[in-house]
Amino acid sequence: ESVTTEVMRLSGLTAQVDLLAVMILGEFDRLRSVGLQPAAGATPVVAQTFGAEPLRSSVQEALSRSLDPERTRALLAWLRAPLSQRIVALECALPSAERQTELIDFVNQLPSRPPSPTRLMLIHRLERVTDATQGSAVVRAAAGAALRKALGPFVSATAMAQLETGGSKPRPSVDENARFRTMVSLFFTYRDLSDADLGRYVSFLESPTGRWFTRTVQGAFLTSLDPFDQPKPPRAPVTVVKRPRVSEAAVAADANQWLFAPFAAVA
């Protein structure tokens, strides 16, 4: 196993990239369902560019260029620890109808069971050090821009103009509602961690190694989402794209969840 592969597996990036692929391919399906009619050949190009396997390969390639030995040793020491693996499992829980029900119940109970001041402080520190709200918005915008760019040769100028009109800015603004949703999601994701364990995690994220890796991962995601500006080795044609069996509603409702995972916030 290469160092980059191990880092991606242990940090949960592999699962997060797979969900990003599901989201992009789902957006392509949505565009077609509302009337977009790309020319023949668009579907295999989108699959070969944004399917789970090619996207995973692109992220791994970008990440491998930034993993210097000294920082990566410190990173792996954390990632291999049992606490880190428990946290990654919480961050990478796939969206599902049951999970959404749990989230709704959790939110409904917040007024009567508010988080303690210590918990609130820890979540604020985590959101701040990872830039979770803004970071997830940036990656979502980059994913949308990359899909539009891929579709450019297959749609008319009018259709592309309509897509661009609905597009996001490279550095989208974030309102208080988005920040509130982020905070609620973070409270929900780490609800089973003790304050002591969450505090250790936040301390790692605030360390030079944690800050470096958060920046490095976001850079790898953004690089992989601009595939046409970078040389890539030829890939075998992809005709069938396997996706996790989750509903579109669950993915949409939990779309930010994986992006809130600090290492991807990313996206």
N, C-alpha and C positions, 0 to 999 in steps of 0.2 A: 504494500500500500504506500503510495507516495505521500509526502508530507502534506501537500495541498489537499489530496483526497481525504486524508485523516482529519484535517482541520475542518473541511466542509461537512464531513459526517458527524464529528463530535459536536460541532457548533450548531447543528441543525440547518445549515445552509442548503444541504441537498434537498431536504423536505420543503424548505421555503421557496427554492427555485422551482420545484415541481408545482407548487401551488400558484406561483406567478405565471407559469406556463398555462395552467388551467384558466386563470383569469384572462390572459391575453387571448387565448383561443375562444373563450366564452364571449369576449367582446367582439371578436370577428363574427361569431355566430349571430350576435345581437344586431350588428350592423346589417348583416344580410337579411335578418328577419324584419327590419324596418325599411327595407327597400334598396339597399346598396346591391348593385349587380356587377361585381368585378368580372373582367374578362377571364376566359379559360386560362388556367395555369396559376391563378392566384392562390387557390387552396393549397396545392403542394408547396408553394413558396412560403406561405405562412406557416405551414406545418414544419417545414425543414428549418425555418428560422426561429420559431417560437415554441416548438414542441419541447417537452420536458428534457429529452436527451440532448438536442443541440443547444438549448439554453443553458443546461447544466455544464456542458462542455465549454461554452463561451465564458461563463462565470469562473469556472475553474482555471481557464487559461489566463484570464485577467487577474485573478487572485494570485496565481503562481508567480507573477512578475513582481509582486509587492511583498512577499513573505521573506523578510530578511532573517537569517539564522538566529541571531540573538533574541529578537523579539518573539520569534515563533517558538523558541524553546520555552520562554516564559508563558506564552499563550497556551501551549500544549500541556504544561504543568497544571494550569487551571482547568482546561477542557477535559482532561483525563480524570479529574477528581469526581467522586460520587455526587457531591452537591451540584456541580456543574451539569452532570448528566441528568439529574432530577429536574433541574431548571429548564434544560433544553427540551425535555419531554413535555413540560407544561407549556412551553412556548410554541411547540410544533404540533399540538393537538389539532387534528384536522377538523374543519367545520362540519357540523352535522345538525340535523333537526334537534336532536337531544341536547347538544351543546348550546344551541340558541335558546332553548327553553330554560336551561340552567342560567344563562346570562340574563334573561329577562327576569327570572326569579331573584337573581342576585341584585339587579338594579332596583327592583321593587322593594327589597328589604333594606336598602341603604338608608332611607330616612329614619327607620326605627333602629337600625344597627349601623350607625356611622363608623367609619374607620377611626382608630385611635390617633392622637396627635403624632405619635411615633411612626405609625404606618403612613400617615399622610405625608410626613416629612420624607420618608424613604421613597415613596412613589414619586414625589415631586423631584427629588434628586435623580431618580432613575430616568424620568422623562426629560429632565434638563440635560443630563450628561449624554444621552443618546440622541437628543433632538428628535424624539420619536414622531411627534405630530408633523413637523415640517419635513422630516426625512421621508416619511411614508408618502406624503403628498408629492414630493419631488420624484420618487420612483414611479408612482402611478402616472404622473405626467409624462415621464420619459417612456414608459411602456406604451401609452397612447400615441405619443409622437412616433415611436418606432414602428408601430403597426400602420399608422398612416403612411409613413415613408415606404414601408414594404408594399403597400397597396397602390402607391403612386403610378407604377407602370400599367396597372390593370383597371383603372377607373378613369372616367372622363374628367376634364378640368373642372366642370361644374360640380360633379360629385365630390371631387377633392376639395374644392372651395367650401362646400358645405361641411365636410369633415373638419377642415381647418377652423371654420367658424366656431365649431363646438370643442375645439382643442384647448388644452391647458397651457399656461405659460411655463417656461422652463423652471421658474422659481415661484410656484403658485403661492398666493396668500393663504393664510390659515385663520379662520375665524374662531371665536370662542366655543362655538358648538363642536367644531372638530377637535379642539383641545380637550373639551369635556369628554367627548367620546373616547379619546385616547386614554385619558385618566381612568375612566370607568373600566375600559378594557384591561388596563394594567392591573388595577385592583382585582379584577376577576381572574386574570391569568395567574397571578401569584398568590391567590387567596389561601392556598394550602401550605405556603411557606411561612415559617416562623419569622418574627421580626429579626432575630439574630441571623438566620440564614439569608434573608433578603438583604440585610445590612452587609453581609460579607460579599454578596453579589454586587451590590451597588459600589462598594469599596473597590472591587476589582475593576468595574466599568470606569470608575473615576481615576484609576491608576494610569500611568503612561502607556502600559501595554493595552489596557482596555480601550482607552481613547484612540490609540493607533489602529486597533483592529476594527473598531466601529467605523472609522473613516475609510479604512482600506476596503471593507466589505461594501459600503455604499458606493465607493468608486468602482469596484468590480461589477456591481449590478448596473450602474449607469454605462460603463464601457460595453458590457454585453448587450445592452439595449440599443446600441447604435451600430448594428452589425455591418451596415453598408459602407461605413467609413474605415473599416479595418480589414486587412487581408485575413482570410480564413482558408484553411485547407478544404478541398472539396469533400462533401459528405455524400453518403449513399442516399438515394431518393427515399423519402418517407411518405408512405401512402396511408398508413393507419396510425392514428395518434391515440394512445391509451391514456385515459384520464381517471383519476380517483372517482369512485362512485359516490359523489356528493351532489346534492341538488344545486341548481343555479341560485336559488334563493339563499341557501345556506352559504354558498361562496360569497354572494353579494353582501349578505349581512355580516359575514366574518372577514370581509376583504381586507380590512385594516389589521386584523388580529396578527397575521403573520408578519405584516410590516412593522407592527409595534415591537416585535422581538428585537431587542437592542442591536444585535449584530447585523440585522438587515435594514435597519432604519437608517434603515434603509428608509427596502425597497427600503 
